[in-house]
Amino acid sequence: MEDSHNFSRPKRKAFFGLFMFAGLLVMGAVVMLLWNNILPEVTGIKTISYWQALGLLVLCRILFGGFHFGRGRGYRPPGAQPGFRDKFLNMTDEERTTFRAQWQERCKKD
């Protein structure tokens, strides 16, 4: 029996891509509406078009948020991995001293 709720991988990717694109378009409209309804009265600057708002949204994302395509939602830096603390606590004093010396050498300011 076939499961009607099971999308194939290409269909899921296409759906997700369309959903993200639609979200970007909606966010552009939200930026334009907020800008045009708040900033001209408060600061006296000009209103912007939809395409300028979309460009501003992308520019802000690049400058302040970045595009984290390579990392998943559960990305953690190496020191925050679940087993790291246990590994560090189970080191001998000699291994700990060597580990700290290596990290001090890596983080040394020139």
Distance bins in CASP14 RR format, pairs under 12 A and 6 or more apart:
PFRMAT RR
TARGET T0000
AUTHOR 0000-0000-0000
RMODE 2
METHOD distances of the structure
MODEL  1
2 8 0 0 0 0 0 1 0 0 0 0 0
5 11 0 0 0 0 0 1 0 0 0 0 0
5 12 0 0 0 0 0 1 0 0 0 0 0
6 12 0 0 0 0 1 0 0 0 0 0 0
7 13 0 0 0 0 1 0 0 0 0 0 0
7 14 0 0 0 0 1 0 0 0 0 0 0
7 15 1 0 0 1 0 0 0 0 0 0 0
7 16 0 0 0 0 1 0 0 0 0 0 0
8 14 0 0 0 0 1 0 0 0 0 0 0
8 15 0 0 0 0 0 1 0 0 0 0 0
9 15 0 0 0 0 0 1 0 0 0 0 0
9 16 0 0 0 0 0 1 0 0 0 0 0
10 16 0 0 0 0 0 1 0 0 0 0 0
10 17 0 0 0 0 0 1 0 0 0 0 0
11 17 0 0 0 0 0 1 0 0 0 0 0
11 18 0 0 0 0 0 1 0 0 0 0 0
12 18 0 0 0 0 0 1 0 0 0 0 0
12 19 0 0 0 0 0 1 0 0 0 0 0
13 19 0 0 0 0 0 1 0 0 0 0 0
13 20 0 0 0 0 0 1 0 0 0 0 0
14 20 0 0 0 0 0 1 0 0 0 0 0
14 21 0 0 0 0 0 1 0 0 0 0 0
15 21 0 0 0 0 0 1 0 0 0 0 0
15 22 0 0 0 0 0 1 0 0 0 0 0
16 22 0 0 0 0 0 1 0 0 0 0 0
16 23 0 0 0 0 0 1 0 0 0 0 0
17 23 0 0 0 0 1 0 0 0 0 0 0
17 24 0 0 0 0 1 0 0 0 0 0 0
18 24 0 0 0 0 0 1 0 0 0 0 0
18 25 0 0 0 0 0 1 0 0 0 0 0
19 25 0 0 0 0 0 1 0 0 0 0 0
19 26 0 0 0 0 0 1 0 0 0 0 0
20 26 0 0 0 0 0 1 0 0 0 0 0
20 27 0 0 0 0 0 1 0 0 0 0 0
20 67 0 0 0 0 0 1 0 0 0 0 0
20 69 0 0 0 0 0 1 0 0 0 0 0
21 27 0 0 0 0 0 1 0 0 0 0 0
21 28 0 0 0 0 0 1 0 0 0 0 0
21 54 0 0 0 0 0 1 0 0 0 0 0
22 28 0 0 0 0 0 1 0 0 0 0 0
22 29 0 0 0 0 0 1 0 0 0 0 0
23 29 0 0 0 0 1 0 0 0 0 0 0
23 30 0 0 0 0 1 0 0 0 0 0 0
23 31 0 0 0 0 0 1 0 0 0 0 0
23 54 0 0 0 0 0 1 0 0 0 0 0
23 57 0 0 0 0 0 1 0 0 0 0 0
24 30 0 0 0 0 0 1 0 0 0 0 0
24 31 0 0 0 0 0 1 0 0 0 0 0
24 53 0 0 0 0 0 1 0 0 0 0 0
24 54 1 0 0 1 0 0 0 0 0 0 0
24 55 0 0 0 0 0 1 0 0 0 0 0
24 57 1 0 0 1 0 0 0 0 0 0 0
24 58 0 0 0 0 1 0 0 0 0 0 0
24 61 0 0 0 0 1 0 0 0 0 0 0
24 67 0 0 0 0 0 1 0 0 0 0 0
25 31 0 0 0 0 0 1 0 0 0 0 0
25 32 0 0 0 0 0 1 0 0 0 0 0
25 50 0 0 0 0 1 0 0 0 0 0 0
25 51 0 0 0 0 0 1 0 0 0 0 0
25 53 0 0 0 0 0 1 0 0 0 0 0
25 54 1 0 0 1 0 0 0 0 0 0 0
25 55 0 0 0 0 0 1 0 0 0 0 0
25 57 0 0 0 0 0 1 0 0 0 0 0
25 58 0 0 0 0 0 1 0 0 0 0 0
26 32 0 0 0 0 0 1 0 0 0 0 0
26 33 0 0 0 0 0 1 0 0 0 0 0
26 50 0 0 0 0 0 1 0 0 0 0 0
26 53 0 0 0 0 0 1 0 0 0 0 0
26 54 0 0 0 0 0 1 0 0 0 0 0
26 57 0 0 0 0 0 1 0 0 0 0 0
27 33 0 0 0 0 0 1 0 0 0 0 0
27 34 0 0 0 0 0 1 0 0 0 0 0
27 50 0 0 0 0 0 1 0 0 0 0 0
27 53 0 0 0 0 1 0 0 0 0 0 0
27 54 0 0 0 0 1 0 0 0 0 0 0
27 55 0 0 0 0 0 1 0 0 0 0 0
27 56 0 0 0 0 0 1 0 0 0 0 0
27 57 1 0 1 0 0 0 0 0 0 0 0
27 58 0 0 0 0 1 0 0 0 0 0 0
27 60 0 0 0 0 0 1 0 0 0 0 0
27 61 0 0 0 0 1 0 0 0 0 0 0
28 34 0 0 0 0 1 0 0 0 0 0 0
28 35 0 0 0 0 1 0 0 0 0 0 0
28 36 0 0 0 0 0 1 0 0 0 0 0
28 48 0 0 0 0 0 1 0 0 0 0 0
28 49 0 0 0 0 0 1 0 0 0 0 0
28 50 1 0 0 1 0 0 0 0 0 0 0
28 51 0 0 0 0 1 0 0 0 0 0 0
28 52 0 0 0 0 1 0 0 0 0 0 0
28 53 1 0 1 0 0 0 0 0 0 0 0
28 54 1 0 1 0 0 0 0 0 0 0 0
28 55 0 0 0 0 1 0 0 0 0 0 0
28 56 0 0 0 0 1 0 0 0 0 0 0
28 57 1 0 1 0 0 0 0 0 0 0 0
28 58 0 0 0 0 1 0 0 0 0 0 0
28 59 0 0 0 0 0 1 0 0 0 0 0
28 60 0 0 0 0 0 1 0 0 0 0 0
28 61 0 0 0 0 0 1 0 0 0 0 0
29 35 0 0 0 0 0 1 0 0 0 0 0
29 36 0 0 0 0 0 1 0 0 0 0 0
29 48 0 0 0 0 0 1 0 0 0 0 0
29 49 0 0 0 0 0 1 0 0 0 0 0
29 50 1 0 0 1 0 0 0 0 0 0 0
29 51 0 0 0 0 0 1 0 0 0 0 0
29 53 1 0 0 1 0 0 0 0 0 0 0
29 54 0 0 0 0 1 0 0 0 0 0 0
29 57 0 0 0 0 1 0 0 0 0 0 0
30 36 0 0 0 0 0 1 0 0 0 0 0
30 37 0 0 0 0 0 1 0 0 0 0 0
30 38 0 0 0 0 0 1 0 0 0 0 0
30 50 0 0 0 0 0 1 0 0 0 0 0
30 53 0 0 0 0 1 0 0 0 0 0 0
30 54 0 0 0 0 0 1 0 0 0 0 0
30 56 0 0 0 0 0 1 0 0 0 0 0
30 57 0 0 0 0 1 0 0 0 0 0 0
31 37 0 0 0 0 0 1 0 0 0 0 0
31 38 0 0 0 0 0 1 0 0 0 0 0
31 39 0 0 0 0 0 1 0 0 0 0 0
31 48 0 0 0 0 1 0 0 0 0 0 0
31 49 0 0 0 0 0 1 0 0 0 0 0
31 50 0 0 0 0 1 0 0 0 0 0 0
31 51 0 0 0 0 0 1 0 0 0 0 0
31 52 0 0 0 0 1 0 0 0 0 0 0
31 53 1 0 1 0 0 0 0 0 0 0 0
31 54 1 0 0 1 0 0 0 0 0 0 0
31 55 0 0 0 0 1 0 0 0 0 0 0
31 56 1 0 0 1 0 0 0 0 0 0 0
31 57 1 0 1 0 0 0 0 0 0 0 0
31 58 0 0 0 0 0 1 0 0 0 0 0
31 59 0 0 0 0 0 1 0 0 0 0 0
31 60 0 0 0 0 1 0 0 0 0 0 0
31 61 0 0 0 0 0 1 0 0 0 0 0
32 38 0 0 0 0 0 1 0 0 0 0 0
32 39 0 0 0 0 0 1 0 0 0 0 0
32 47 0 0 0 0 1 0 0 0 0 0 0
32 48 1 0 0 1 0 0 0 0 0 0 0
32 49 1 0 0 1 0 0 0 0 0 0 0
32 50 1 0 1 0 0 0 0 0 0 0 0
32 51 0 0 0 0 1 0 0 0 0 0 0
32 52 1 0 0 1 0 0 0 0 0 0 0
32 53 1 1 0 0 0 0 0 0 0 0 0
32 54 1 0 0 1 0 0 0 0 0 0 0
32 55 0 0 0 0 0 1 0 0 0 0 0
32 56 0 0 0 0 1 0 0 0 0 0 0
32 57 0 0 0 0 1 0 0 0 0 0 0
33 39 0 0 0 0 0 1 0 0 0 0 0
33 47 0 0 0 0 0 1 0 0 0 0 0
33 48 0 0 0 0 0 1 0 0 0 0 0
33 49 0 0 0 0 0 1 0 0 0 0 0
33 50 0 0 0 0 1 0 0 0 0 0 0
33 53 0 0 0 0 1 0 0 0 0 0 0
34 40 0 0 0 0 0 1 0 0 0 0 0
34 42 0 0 0 0 0 1 0 0 0 0 0
34 47 0 0 0 0 0 1 0 0 0 0 0
34 48 0 0 0 0 0 1 0 0 0 0 0
34 53 0 0 0 0 1 0 0 0 0 0 0
34 56 0 0 0 0 0 1 0 0 0 0 0
34 57 0 0 0 0 0 1 0 0 0 0 0
35 41 0 0 0 0 0 1 0 0 0 0 0
35 42 0 0 0 0 0 1 0 0 0 0 0
35 43 0 0 0 0 0 1 0 0 0 0 0
35 44 0 0 0 0 0 1 0 0 0 0 0
35 45 0 0 0 0 1 0 0 0 0 0 0
35 46 0 0 0 0 1 0 0 0 0 0 0
35 47 1 0 0 1 0 0 0 0 0 0 0
35 48 1 0 1 0 0 0 0 0 0 0 0
35 49 0 0 0 0 0 1 0 0 0 0 0
35 50 0 0 0 0 0 1 0 0 0 0 0
35 52 0 0 0 0 1 0 0 0 0 0 0
35 53 1 0 0 1 0 0 0 0 0 0 0
35 54 0 0 0 0 0 1 0 0 0 0 0
35 55 0 0 0 0 0 1 0 0 0 0 0
35 56 1 0 0 1 0 0 0 0 0 0 0
35 57 0 0 0 0 0 1 0 0 0 0 0
35 60 0 0 0 0 0 1 0 0 0 0 0
36 42 0 0 0 0 0 1 0 0 0 0 0
36 44 0 0 0 0 0 1 0 0 0 0 0
36 45 0 0 0 0 0 1 0 0 0 0 0
36 46 0 0 0 0 1 0 0 0 0 0 0
36 47 1 0 1 0 0 0 0 0 0 0 0
36 48 1 0 0 1 0 0 0 0 0 0 0
36 49 0 0 0 0 1 0 0 0 0 0 0
36 50 0 0 0 0 0 1 0 0 0 0 0
36 52 0 0 0 0 0 1 0 0 0 0 0
36 53 0 0 0 0 1 0 0 0 0 0 0
36 56 0 0 0 0 0 1 0 0 0 0 0
37 47 0 0 0 0 1 0 0 0 0 0 0
37 48 0 0 0 0 0 1 0 0 0 0 0
37 53 0 0 0 0 0 1 0 0 0 0 0
38 44 0 0 0 0 0 1 0 0 0 0 0
38 45 0 0 0 0 0 1 0 0 0 0 0
38 47 0 0 0 0 0 1 0 0 0 0 0
38 48 0 0 0 0 0 1 0 0 0 0 0
39 45 1 0 1 0 0 0 0 0 0 0 0
39 46 0 0 0 0 1 0 0 0 0 0 0
39 47 0 0 0 0 1 0 0 0 0 0 0
39 48 0 0 0 0 1 0 0 0 0 0 0
39 53 0 0 0 0 0 1 0 0 0 0 0
39 56 0 0 0 0 0 1 0 0 0 0 0
40 46 1 0 0 1 0 0 0 0 0 0 0
40 47 1 0 1 0 0 0 0 0 0 0 0
40 48 0 0 0 0 1 0 0 0 0 0 0
41 47 0 0 0 0 0 1 0 0 0 0 0
45 52 0 0 0 0 0 1 0 0 0 0 0
46 52 0 0 0 0 1 0 0 0 0 0 0
47 53 0 0 0 0 1 0 0 0 0 0 0
48 54 0 0 0 0 1 0 0 0 0 0 0
48 55 0 0 0 0 1 0 0 0 0 0 0
48 56 1 0 0 1 0 0 0 0 0 0 0
48 57 0 0 0 0 0 1 0 0 0 0 0
49 55 0 0 0 0 0 1 0 0 0 0 0
49 56 0 0 0 0 0 1 0 0 0 0 0
50 56 0 0 0 0 0 1 0 0 0 0 0
50 57 0 0 0 0 0 1 0 0 0 0 0
51 57 0 0 0 0 0 1 0 0 0 0 0
51 58 0 0 0 0 0 1 0 0 0 0 0
52 58 0 0 0 0 0 1 0 0 0 0 0
52 59 0 0 0 0 0 1 0 0 0 0 0
53 59 0 0 0 0 0 1 0 0 0 0 0
53 60 0 0 0 0 0 1 0 0 0 0 0
54 60 0 0 0 0 0 1 0 0 0 0 0
54 61 0 0 0 0 0 1 0 0 0 0 0
55 61 0 0 0 0 1 0 0 0 0 0 0
55 62 0 0 0 0 1 0 0 0 0 0 0
55 63 0 0 0 0 0 1 0 0 0 0 0
56 62 0 0 0 0 0 1 0 0 0 0 0
56 63 0 0 0 0 0 1 0 0 0 0 0
56 64 0 0 0 0 0 1 0 0 0 0 0
57 63 0 0 0 0 0 1 0 0 0 0 0
57 64 0 0 0 0 0 1 0 0 0 0 0
57 65 0 0 0 0 0 1 0 0 0 0 0
58 64 0 0 0 0 0 1 0 0 0 0 0
58 65 0 0 0 0 0 1 0 0 0 0 0
58 66 0 0 0 0 0 1 0 0 0 0 0
58 67 0 0 0 0 1 0 0 0 0 0 0
59 65 0 0 0 0 0 1 0 0 0 0 0
59 66 0 0 0 0 0 1 0 0 0 0 0
60 66 0 0 0 0 1 0 0 0 0 0 0
60 67 0 0 0 0 0 1 0 0 0 0 0
61 67 1 0 0 1 0 0 0 0 0 0 0
61 68 0 0 0 0 0 1 0 0 0 0 0
62 68 0 0 0 0 0 1 0 0 0 0 0
68 74 0 0 0 0 0 1 0 0 0 0 0
68 75 1 0 0 1 0 0 0 0 0 0 0
69 75 0 0 0 0 0 1 0 0 0 0 0
71 77 0 0 0 0 0 1 0 0 0 0 0
74 80 0 0 0 0 0 1 0 0 0 0 0
74 81 0 0 0 0 0 1 0 0 0 0 0
74 82 0 0 0 0 0 1 0 0 0 0 0
75 81 0 0 0 0 0 1 0 0 0 0 0
76 82 0 0 0 0 1 0 0 0 0 0 0
76 83 0 0 0 0 0 1 0 0 0 0 0
76 84 0 0 0 0 1 0 0 0 0 0 0
77 84 0 0 0 0 1 0 0 0 0 0 0
78 84 1 0 0 1 0 0 0 0 0 0 0
78 87 0 0 0 0 0 1 0 0 0 0 0
78 88 0 0 0 0 0 1 0 0 0 0 0
78 103 0 0 0 0 0 1 0 0 0 0 0
79 85 0 0 0 0 1 0 0 0 0 0 0
79 86 0 0 0 0 0 1 0 0 0 0 0
79 87 0 0 0 0 1 0 0 0 0 0 0
79 88 0 0 0 0 1 0 0 0 0 0 0
79 99 0 0 0 0 0 1 0 0 0 0 0
79 103 0 0 0 0 0 1 0 0 0 0 0
81 87 0 0 0 0 1 0 0 0 0 0 0
81 88 0 0 0 0 0 1 0 0 0 0 0
83 89 0 0 0 0 1 0 0 0 0 0 0
83 90 0 0 0 0 1 0 0 0 0 0 0
84 90 0 0 0 0 0 1 0 0 0 0 0
84 91 0 0 0 0 0 1 0 0 0 0 0
84 99 0 0 0 0 0 1 0 0 0 0 0
85 91 0 0 0 0 0 1 0 0 0 0 0
87 95 0 0 0 0 1 0 0 0 0 0 0
87 96 0 0 0 0 0 1 0 0 0 0 0
87 99 0 0 0 0 1 0 0 0 0 0 0
88 95 0 0 0 0 1 0 0 0 0 0 0
88 96 1 0 0 1 0 0 0 0 0 0 0
88 99 1 0 0 1 0 0 0 0 0 0 0
88 100 0 0 0 0 0 1 0 0 0 0 0
88 103 0 0 0 0 0 1 0 0 0 0 0
89 95 0 0 0 0 0 1 0 0 0 0 0
89 96 0 0 0 0 1 0 0 0 0 0 0
89 99 0 0 0 0 0 1 0 0 0 0 0
90 96 0 0 0 0 1 0 0 0 0 0 0
90 99 0 0 0 0 0 1 0 0 0 0 0
91 97 0 0 0 0 1 0 0 0 0 0 0
91 98 0 0 0 0 1 0 0 0 0 0 0
91 99 1 0 0 1 0 0 0 0 0 0 0
91 100 0 0 0 0 0 1 0 0 0 0 0
92 98 0 0 0 0 1 0 0 0 0 0 0
92 99 0 0 0 0 0 1 0 0 0 0 0
93 99 0 0 0 0 0 1 0 0 0 0 0
93 100 0 0 0 0 0 1 0 0 0 0 0
94 100 0 0 0 0 0 1 0 0 0 0 0
94 101 0 0 0 0 0 1 0 0 0 0 0
95 101 0 0 0 0 0 1 0 0 0 0 0
95 102 0 0 0 0 0 1 0 0 0 0 0
96 102 0 0 0 0 0 1 0 0 0 0 0
96 103 0 0 0 0 0 1 0 0 0 0 0
97 103 0 0 0 0 0 1 0 0 0 0 0
97 104 0 0 0 0 0 1 0 0 0 0 0
98 104 0 0 0 0 0 1 0 0 0 0 0
98 105 0 0 0 0 0 1 0 0 0 0 0
99 105 0 0 0 0 0 1 0 0 0 0 0
99 106 0 0 0 0 0 1 0 0 0 0 0
100 106 0 0 0 0 0 1 0 0 0 0 0
100 107 0 0 0 0 0 1 0 0 0 0 0
101 107 0 0 0 0 0 1 0 0 0 0 0
101 108 0 0 0 0 0 1 0 0 0 0 0
102 108 0 0 0 0 0 1 0 0 0 0 0
END
